[in-house]
Amino acid sequence: MNVNIQTVHFDADEKLVEFVTKKLQKLPTFHDAIIKVEVFLKLDNVVHKIKDKVVEIGVFVPKHEFFVKSSSKSFEESFDEALDSMINQIKKRKEKLAEL
């Protein structure tokens, strides 16, 4: 599984990158054919002084692509929400394929 973490409008500290990488290790337990995972960490440019932290996750498997986006006041919270949504998408897709 190839993991690519990109930051937009800022440089992520080592702790955040380790947090994301550690959490992504769970994904192969839900789908064994994951080719690539792309994570985008962004600061949303809002007019307010507090910027939202946006996390986008793309998971690529043969013949299918999953994508989720989440935003909140911290990257960790956004990432956890996005990862939960991603896991749900993967589970639903596998259930549909099992029914065929």
MISE-763100 format. One record per residue: residue number from 1; x, y, z of N, C-alpha, C, O in turn. Coordinates in nm, 4 decimals, padded with zeros to 6 digits. Atoms other than C-alpha are relative to their C-alpha. Layout:
<recs>
   kelum       n_px       n_py       n_pz      ca_px      ca_py      ca_pz       c_px       c_py       c_pz       o_px       o_py       o_pz
     NUM          X          Y          Z          X          Y          Z          X          Y          Z          X          Y          Z
...
</recs>
This chain:
<recs>
   kelum       n_px       n_py       n_pz      ca_px      ca_py      ca_pz       c_px       c_py       c_pz       o_px       o_py       o_pz
       1    00.0847   -00.1174    00.0000    00.0000    00.0000    00.0000    00.0897    00.1244    00.0000    00.1687    00.1455    00.0920
       2   -00.0780   -00.1217    00.0141    00.1540    00.3262   -00.1171   -00.0765    00.1159    00.0643   -00.1917    00.1409    00.0287
       3    00.0656   -00.1099   -00.0705    00.0744    00.6227    00.1118    00.0670    00.1322   -00.0379    00.1892    00.1450   -00.0317
       4   -00.0505   -00.1309    00.0372    00.1103    00.9834   -00.0025   -00.0743    00.1049    00.0821   -00.1963    00.1176    00.0715
       5    00.0597   -00.1039   -00.0829    00.0502    01.2675    00.2447    00.0472    00.1352   -00.0518    00.1673    00.1613   -00.0596
       6   -00.0336   -00.1331    00.0516    00.0352    01.6216    00.1061   -00.0652    00.1065    00.0859   -00.1782    00.0912    00.1322
       7    00.0548   -00.1116   -00.0749   -00.0106    01.9488    00.2875   -00.0154    00.1196   -00.0935    00.0667    00.1414   -00.1825
       8    00.0279   -00.1167    00.0829   -00.1589    02.2611    00.1326   -00.0049    00.1234    00.0900   -00.0789    00.1248    00.1884
       9   -00.0060   -00.1281   -00.0710   -00.0814    02.6142    00.2617    00.0677   -00.0072    00.1367    00.0564    00.0875    00.2146
      10   -00.0746    00.0083   -00.1256    00.1308    02.4896    00.5558    00.0924   -00.1222   -00.0044    00.0807   -00.2064   -00.0935
      11   -00.0859    00.1165   -00.0146    00.4009    02.2421    00.6629   -00.0426   -00.0762    00.1250   -00.0487   -00.0202    00.2344
      12    00.0460    00.0825   -00.1130    00.2830    01.9550    00.8829    00.1184   -00.0366    00.0888    00.2283   -00.0627    00.0399
      13   -00.1055    00.0443   -00.0906    00.4833    01.8725    01.1928    00.0061   -00.1530    00.0008   -00.0865   -00.2208   -00.0437
      14   -00.0260    00.1452    00.0012    00.6248    01.5229    01.2432   -00.1088   -00.0764    00.0760   -00.1462   -00.1869    00.0368
      15    00.1013    00.0655   -00.0825    00.3645    01.4397    01.5098   -00.1289   -00.0255   -00.0794   -00.1891   -00.1323   -00.0686
      16    00.1214    00.0134    00.0805    00.0728    01.4999    01.2703    00.0179   -00.1069   -00.1080   -00.0721   -00.1876   -00.1314
      17   -00.0275    00.1000    00.1046    00.2333    01.2925    00.9929    00.0010   -00.1405    00.0600   -00.0530   -00.2336    00.0002
      18   -00.0017    00.1308   -00.0672    00.2966    01.0051    01.2369   -00.1412   -00.0435    00.0382   -00.1760   -00.1607    00.0233
      19    00.1386    00.0289   -00.0371   -00.0648    01.0265    01.3613   -00.0772   -00.0544   -00.1200   -00.1453   -00.1564   -00.1100
      20    00.0702    00.0406    00.1216   -00.2009    01.0011    01.0056    00.0498   -00.1356   -00.0479   -00.0302   -00.2234   -00.0802
      21   -00.0594    00.1255    00.0481    00.0387    00.7227    00.9048   -00.0423   -00.1181    00.0874   -00.0758   -00.2249    00.0363
      22    00.0378    00.1070   -00.0927   -00.0397    00.5173    01.2167   -00.1456   -00.0415   -00.0203   -00.1768   -00.1605   -00.0246
      23    00.1431    00.0296    00.0183   -00.4176    00.5455    01.1655   -00.0267   -00.0707   -00.1333   -00.1153   -00.1557   -00.1418
      24    00.0209    00.0604    00.1320   -00.3884    00.4495    00.7958    00.0377   -00.1480   -00.0029   -00.0041   -00.2206   -00.0932
      25   -00.0400    00.1404   -00.0043   -00.2326    00.1160    00.8944   -00.1199   -00.0925    00.0205   -00.1107   -00.2120   -00.0072
      26    00.1215    00.0799   -00.0207   -00.5870   -00.0022    00.9841   -00.0685   -00.0373   -00.1315   -00.1356   -00.1401   -00.1391
      27    00.0763    00.0179    00.1236   -00.7154    00.0254    00.6255    00.0118   -00.1386   -00.0638   -00.0898   -00.1922   -00.1080
      28   -00.0071    00.1330    00.0643   -00.5774   -00.3067    00.4903   -00.0847   -00.1074    00.0676   -00.1126   -00.2104    00.0062
      29    00.0864    00.0993   -00.0646   -00.7901   -00.4921    00.7474   -00.1410    00.0022   -00.0597   -00.2158   -00.0946   -00.0463
      30    00.1334   -00.0117    00.0590   -01.1006   -00.3675    00.5627   -00.0018   -00.0315   -00.1497   -00.1058   -00.0688   -00.2040
      31   -00.0083    00.0337    00.1432   -00.9802   -00.4180    00.2036    00.1437   -00.0431   -00.0282    00.2378    00.0322   -00.0029
      32   -00.1350    00.0548    00.0177   -00.6850   -00.6359    00.1059    00.0666    00.0395   -00.1321    00.1823    00.0042   -00.1549
      33   -00.0572   -00.0329    00.1314   -00.6311   -00.4917   -00.2441    00.0232    00.1504   -00.0176    00.0148    00.2020   -00.1290
      34   -00.0236   -00.1446    00.0098   -00.5552   -00.1268   -00.1615    00.1337    00.0241   -00.0692    00.2378   -00.0270   -00.0277
      35   -00.1202   -00.0312    00.0767   -00.3072    00.0079   -00.4141    00.0678    00.1251    00.0545    00.1884    00.1271    00.0791
      36   -00.0573   -00.1284   -00.0371   -00.2640    00.3671   -00.3039   -00.0979    00.0772    00.0885   -00.2197    00.0676    00.0731
      37    00.0793   -00.0881   -00.0858   -00.3840    00.6092   -00.0365    00.0596    00.1399   -00.0108    00.1798    00.1590    00.0074
      38   -00.0445   -00.1391    00.0048   -00.3658    00.9857   -00.0819   -00.0734    00.0789    00.1066   -00.1958    00.0721    00.1181
      39    00.0572   -00.0828   -00.1059   -00.4195    01.2225    00.2085    00.0403    00.1450   -00.0267    00.1579    00.1752   -00.0468
      40   -00.0263   -00.1426    00.0164   -00.4520    01.5988    00.1654   -00.0415    00.0709    00.1286   -00.1559    00.0601    00.1727
      41    00.0270   -00.0790   -00.1189   -00.4270    01.8206    00.4715    00.0020    00.1460   -00.0438    00.1026    00.1948   -00.0952
      42    00.0122   -00.1370    00.0503   -00.5494    02.1732    00.3982   -00.0489    00.0944    00.1090   -00.1230    00.0558    00.1994
      43    00.0578   -00.1066   -00.0806   -00.6125    02.4983    00.5763   -00.1026    00.0699   -00.0871   -00.0694    00.1252   -00.1919
      44    00.1059   -00.0619    00.0787   -00.9451    02.6271    00.4542    00.0050    00.1505    00.0202   -00.0014    00.1984    00.1334
      45   -00.0079   -00.1456   -00.0087   -00.9209    02.9970    00.3754   -00.1383    00.0601    00.0181   -00.2087    00.0909   -00.0781
      46    00.1281   -00.0632   -00.0295   -01.2236    03.1356    00.5488    00.0253    00.1432    00.0449    00.1374    00.1789    00.0811
      47   -00.0129   -00.1407   -00.0352   -01.2879    03.4994    00.6265    00.0282    00.0169    00.1499    00.0914    00.1145    00.1905
      48   -00.0187   -00.0083   -00.1446   -01.2873    03.4307    01.0022    00.1475   -00.0193    00.0347    00.2271   -00.0638   -00.0480
      49   -00.1396    00.0137   -00.0421   -00.9663    03.4318    01.2015    00.0382   -00.1459    00.0214    00.1528   -00.1842   -00.0019
      50   -00.0282    00.1419   -00.0221   -00.9952    03.0626    01.2890   -00.0221   -00.0744   -00.1315   -00.1320   -00.0729   -00.1870
      51    00.0115    00.0726    00.1263   -00.9246    02.8515    00.9826   -00.0391   -00.1447    00.0279    00.0116   -00.2072    00.1210
      52    00.0365    00.1405   -00.0123   -01.0904    02.5145    00.9414    00.1122   -00.0873   -00.0533    00.1826   -00.0512   -00.1476
      53   -00.0981    00.0987    00.0456   -00.8652    02.2129    00.9052   -00.0752   -00.1036   -00.0824   -00.1638   -00.1720   -00.0311
      54    00.0692    00.0886    00.0929   -00.9744    02.0093    00.6025    00.0891   -00.1205   -00.0312    00.2080   -00.1064   -00.0596
      55   -00.0706    00.1236    00.0340   -00.8753    01.6474    00.5432   -00.0765   -00.0691   -00.1122   -00.1974   -00.0905   -00.1029
      56    00.0572    00.0772    00.1102   -00.9364    01.4664    00.2145    00.0796   -00.1293   -00.0117    00.2026   -00.1281   -00.0100
      57   -00.0663    00.1307    00.0136   -00.8618    01.0956    00.1775   -00.0518   -00.0670   -00.1262   -00.1726   -00.0764   -00.1479
      58    00.0336    00.0781    00.1188   -00.8553    00.9045   -00.1496    00.0637   -00.1374    00.0119    00.1839   -00.1487    00.0362
      59   -00.0509    00.1381   -00.0060   -00.8201    00.5257   -00.1485   -00.0268   -00.0651   -00.1352   -00.1395   -00.0644   -00.1847
      60    00.0098    00.0598    00.1327   -00.7523    00.3451   -00.4746    00.0155   -00.1512    00.0094    00.1153   -00.2021    00.0605
      61   -00.0038    00.1459    00.0097   -00.8342   -00.0227   -00.5255   -00.0279   -00.0341   -00.1459   -00.0774    00.0507   -00.2200
      62    00.0272    00.0334    00.1406   -00.8587   -00.2120   -00.8548   -00.1467    00.0258   -00.0363   -00.2375   -00.0188    00.0338
      63    00.1320   -00.0288    00.0561   -01.1589   -00.0864   -01.0552   -00.0899    00.0880    00.0865   -00.2091    00.0997    00.0581
      64    00.0816   -00.0881   -00.0823   -01.2759    00.1521   -00.7811    00.0867    00.1006    00.0743    00.2044    00.0769    00.1016
      65   -00.0690   -00.1064   -00.0725   -01.1827    00.4725   -00.6027   -00.0943    00.0555    00.1059   -00.2096    00.0873    00.0768
      66    00.0790   -00.0546   -00.1102   -01.3072    00.5940   -00.2649    00.0529    00.1392    00.0324    00.1730    00.1643    00.0218
      67   -00.0425   -00.1350   -00.0345   -01.3022    00.9594   -00.1582   -00.0874    00.0551    00.1120   -00.2099    00.0434    00.1081
      68    00.0737   -00.0662   -00.1076   -01.3989    01.1411    00.1615    00.0665    00.1330    00.0337    00.1857    00.1529    00.0105
      69   -00.0503   -00.1317   -00.0389   -01.3625    01.4960    00.2894   -00.0656    00.0373    00.1318   -00.1854    00.0159    00.1504
      70    00.0531   -00.0399   -00.1294   -01.4025    01.6292    00.6424    00.0726    00.1251    00.0475    00.1906    00.1444    00.0186
      71   -00.0655   -00.1188   -00.0549   -01.3363    01.9581    00.8182   -00.0470    00.0255    00.1422   -00.1622   -00.0006    00.1768
      72    00.0307   -00.0371   -00.1382   -01.3228    02.0720    01.1803    00.1086    00.0969    00.0467    00.1842    00.1503   -00.0345
      73   -00.0972   -00.0955   -00.0538   -01.1100    02.2864    01.4104    00.1381   -00.0610    00.0227    00.2332    00.0122    00.0498
      74   -00.1324    00.0627   -00.0139   -00.8261    02.0292    01.4364    00.0174   -00.1077   -00.1066   -00.0791   -00.1710   -00.1494
      75   -00.0278    00.1014    00.1018   -00.6569    01.8007    01.1863   -00.0304   -00.1398    00.0511   -00.0808   -00.2239   -00.0233
      76    00.0242    00.1336   -00.0555   -00.6810    01.5021    01.4198   -00.1486   -00.0351   -00.0042   -00.1865   -00.1454   -00.0436
      77    00.1444    00.0227    00.0005   -01.0573    01.5397    01.4562   -00.0516   -00.0187   -00.1431   -00.1311   -00.1088   -00.1698
      78    00.0403    00.0118    00.1407   -01.1033    01.5946    01.0813    00.0430   -00.1340   -00.0574   -00.0337   -00.1991   -00.1284
      79   -00.0508    00.1258    00.0534   -00.8865    01.2935    01.0013   -00.0785   -00.1190    00.0536   -00.1121   -00.2105   -00.0216
      80    00.0772    00.1104   -00.0592   -01.0715    01.0652    01.2439   -00.1376   -00.0119   -00.0644   -00.1826   -00.1222   -00.0953
      81    00.1314    00.0018    00.0656   -01.4081    01.1661    01.0934    00.0113   -00.0546   -00.1426   -00.0685   -00.1383   -00.1849
      82   -00.0176    00.0437    00.1388   -01.2795    01.1164    00.7394    00.0338   -00.1486   -00.0070   -00.0168   -00.2199   -00.0936
      83   -00.0386    00.1415   -00.0003   -01.1227    00.7800    00.8226   -00.1198   -00.0891    00.0318   -00.1366   -00.1944   -00.0298
      84    00.1209    00.0769   -00.0316   -01.4468    00.6550    00.9817   -00.0922   -00.0090   -00.1219   -00.1474   -00.1152   -00.1510
      85    00.0833   -00.0003    00.1210   -01.6384    00.7582    00.6683    00.0595   -00.0904   -00.1072   -00.0127   -00.1622   -00.1764
      86   -00.0689    00.0833    00.0999   -01.3786    00.5887    00.4485   -00.0215   -00.1480    00.0306   -00.0516   -00.2267   -00.0592
      87    00.0181    00.1402   -00.0393   -01.4030    00.2636    00.6435   -00.1431   -00.0452   -00.0294   -00.1649   -00.1568   -00.0766
      88    00.1395    00.0330    00.0301   -01.7829    00.2723    00.6121   -00.0214   -00.0188   -00.1495   -00.0901   -00.1122   -00.1908
      89    00.0120    00.0137    00.1463   -01.7582    00.3275    00.2347    00.0583   -00.1325   -00.0478   -00.0021   -00.2025   -00.1291
      90   -00.0668    00.1236    00.0419   -01.5151    00.0380    00.1963   -00.0838   -00.1215    00.0403   -00.1006   -00.2144   -00.0386
      91    00.0833    00.1112   -00.0470   -01.7348   -00.1938    00.4065   -00.1243   -00.0166   -00.0869   -00.1588   -00.1283   -00.1255
      92    00.1208    00.0066    00.0829   -02.0478   -00.1051    00.2055    00.0321   -00.0540   -00.1382   -00.0438   -00.1347   -00.1919
      93   -00.0401    00.0462    00.1338   -01.8657   -00.1629   -00.1245    00.0268   -00.1507    00.0023   -00.0151   -00.2231   -00.0879
      94   -00.0294    00.1428   -00.0093   -01.7392   -00.5028   -00.0090   -00.1275   -00.0823    00.0188   -00.1392   -00.1922   -00.0353
      95    00.1276    00.0686   -00.0182   -02.0902   -00.6001    00.1052   -00.0754   -00.0114   -00.1314   -00.1323   -00.1162   -00.1621
      96    00.0672    00.0025    00.1312   -02.2333   -00.5058   -00.2353    00.0651   -00.1020   -00.0915   -00.0045   -00.1768   -00.1601
      97   -00.0709    00.0945    00.0848   -01.9652   -00.7066   -00.4137   -00.0255   -00.1441    00.0440   -00.0316   -00.2348   -00.0390
      98    00.0261    00.1340   -00.0516   -02.0317   -01.0052   -00.1872   -00.1383   -00.0491   -00.0405   -00.1601   -00.1691   -00.0568
      99    00.1354    00.0367    00.0380   -02.3999   -00.9961   -00.2820   -00.0096   -00.0425   -00.1474   -00.0995   -00.1177   -00.1852
     100    00.0059    00.0312    00.1456   -02.3239   -01.0218   -00.6558    00.0367   -00.1413   -00.0302    00.0363   -00.1817   -00.1465
</recs>
